[in-house]
């Protein structure tokens, strides 16, 4: 298993921050325009916290961490990435994995927070792939336009009176699907042991927290 690129890690953290957030919209009459509005509003909220210069680094980290925890459905995302591996695990093992995944996801965010330097995401369009299945397209722009904008796509489904983001695509790679594929490969090499995967996530989390830069640069042993 490897760490994703900084861009993918940042997008994955953003996915978690959006995953459980809701805005008013009828599930039966959801429109592409509503999906686009949902994504832009929540992007602006998250980036607003990251760019708030009145906060200290610790305050910014805590405020955005609270934003992630309060608005995300991390358990749902964790279970999706675990995939078929869930079938061979006991309920207690699944819960331990979800806890490890939550800590891992938050550690990814904390490792990337110091690298934020004014990047922006702007909605550029959207499409309804099927009833209740939306893709909202955005572009990631670096400060000053020093590099080519990068396409970031959000996949949404109506949920209750609003939407939930269920995946993020960065230059065509869907992140939750990629994470699930990595976990599946790891389990294939470790007798489908979810506790071993959980322990591996715990090790990755500790490495991220103790040395974020080296954790991003190195390959993780399987």
N, C-alpha and C positions, 0 to 999 in steps of 0.2 A: 504494500500500500504506500502511496506517495502523497505528499502534500500537494494541493492544487496551487496554481499560480496566485500571486497576490491579488490580481483582478478577480479571479474566481472565488477566492476566499472572501473578498469584500462583497461580492455579489451574493455569496451564500449567506453571509451575515445579514445582508439586506433582505434576502428571501425570508429568513427567520423573523425579521422584524415586521414583515408584512403578512406572514402566514395566517395569523389569526385576527387581523384587523378588519373591522367592518365599517362600511358607510351605507347610508340608507339607499336601498335599491330593491325593487321587487324581483324575487327569484324567477317569477313567471314572465316578467316583462323586462328583464335585464337587457340593456343595449350596449353596443360597443362603446358609445360615448360615455356611459356610466362607468364601464370598466376602465377606460382611459383616465377618467377623472379620479377614480379610486387610486390608481397607481401613482398619478402625479401628486395628489394630496399627501399620500403616505411617504413618498420619496422626499417631498419638501419637509415633512415633519422630521424625518430621520436626519437628513442633511443639515437641517436647521440646528439640531442639537450638536452635531459634529463641528459646525462652523461657529458656534457661539463662543466668541472670544472673551466674554465676561465670566466664563467658567474656567476653573483650574482644570488641569488634565485629569485629576482624580474625580472632580465633580462631573466633568463631561463623561468620563467612563461610567460612573455610577448612574447618571441620568439616562444614558443610552442603554445601559444594561437593564435598567428598570423598564425602559421602552420595549426592549426585546422581550423580556419576561412577561410584561403585561399584555402584549399584543400578539404573541406567537402561540401556535399550537405545536410546540416542539415534539410532543409525544407522537402526533400524527406523522410528522416528518420523519422522526426516528423509526417508526414502525414501517414506513414506506421503504426507507433505505435498508432496513433489515431484510425485507423481502421474504422469500420462502424459508429463510433461516429461522423464522419465528416458529415454524411448525415443529421443529426439533427441540425447542426450548420450553422450560417450565415457565409458568407465569412469573415466578420470582426472578428467573434469569432474564426474562423480557424486561421486567421493571428495572433491574440492575443495568441492562443495556441502555434503556431510555435515560436513566440518570447519567450514565457515562457519556451518552451522546449529547445531552444538554450541556454538561460541563465542557465537552470538547467544542461544541458550537460556540459557546460564550468565550472560550479561550481563543478561538479563531478570531472572533471580533476584537478581543483585547489586543491580540498580536498585531492586528492591522490598524487599530485606532491611531497609533502614533504616525502612521504613514499618510493619513488623510491630509490633503493640502488644497482643498477647494474644488475637487472634482464635482461635476454636476451631471445629473441624468435628466433628460427632457423627453417627454412622450412625443413620438413622431407619427403614430398611427396605431391602428388596431384592426383585428378581424375576428369574426365569429366563426370558428371552425365547424361547430355543430351547435345545436341548441344547448345552451348552458355551458359552452366551452369557448373561452376567449383567449386570444393572444394579443397582448399590448406590446407594441414595439417602442423602444427608447434608444437614445444614443448617449453614451458616456463621453463627456467632453472634459479634457484636461484644462487647467487654468491657462489662459493665454492662447489656447488653441495650438499648443506646441506639437501635438501629435495627432494622428488621424483618429477621428471619433470611432468608438467601438460600439457595435450593436449589442444591446441587452434586451432580451424579450422576456415578458412575464406571462405565465399561463394562469388564468383565473377561472374559477367556477363560482356560480352564485351559491350563497350559503345563508339560510335564514333570510334576514332582511338586507343582506349585503353580499360581499364577495370574500373569497379566500384565494390567496396566491398559492398554487400547489407546486410550481417549479419555476426556475429562472434559466434562460438560455443565454450563454455568452458566446458570441461568434459561432452560433449553431450547436453548441454543446449544452445539453440540458443537465443542470448540476445535480439535482436530486437523483436522476437516473444514473449519472456517472458515479455518484457516491454509492448507490445501491450496487452497481456493477463491481466496484472495488471491494465492497463488503462481501459480496457473493464469491468473488475470487479468493478472498482471504479465508472464508469459511470452507471453500473447496479444498484448500491446502491444510486445513486444521480440523479435519473430521467433523465439520459442521458444528463446531463447539462455539456457541454464543458466549459462554463465559470467557473463552480465550480472546474472542473479538472485543469483549467488554474490557478485559485487562489491557489489550493493545490500545484501545481508545484512551484509557486512563494514563498509559505511558505517554502517548502523544500529547495529551493535555498537559501533563507535568513538564514535558519538554517545551511546549509552547509557552507556558507560564514562566519557566526558568530561563529560557533563552530563545525568544521569539525569532530573532534573525537567523540563527543557525538552524532552527527547526524548519523554516521555510526553504532554506538552501539545500538541505540534505535529503536524501532518500531514506524512507523509513523501512527498516528491515521487516519482513513479513513474519 
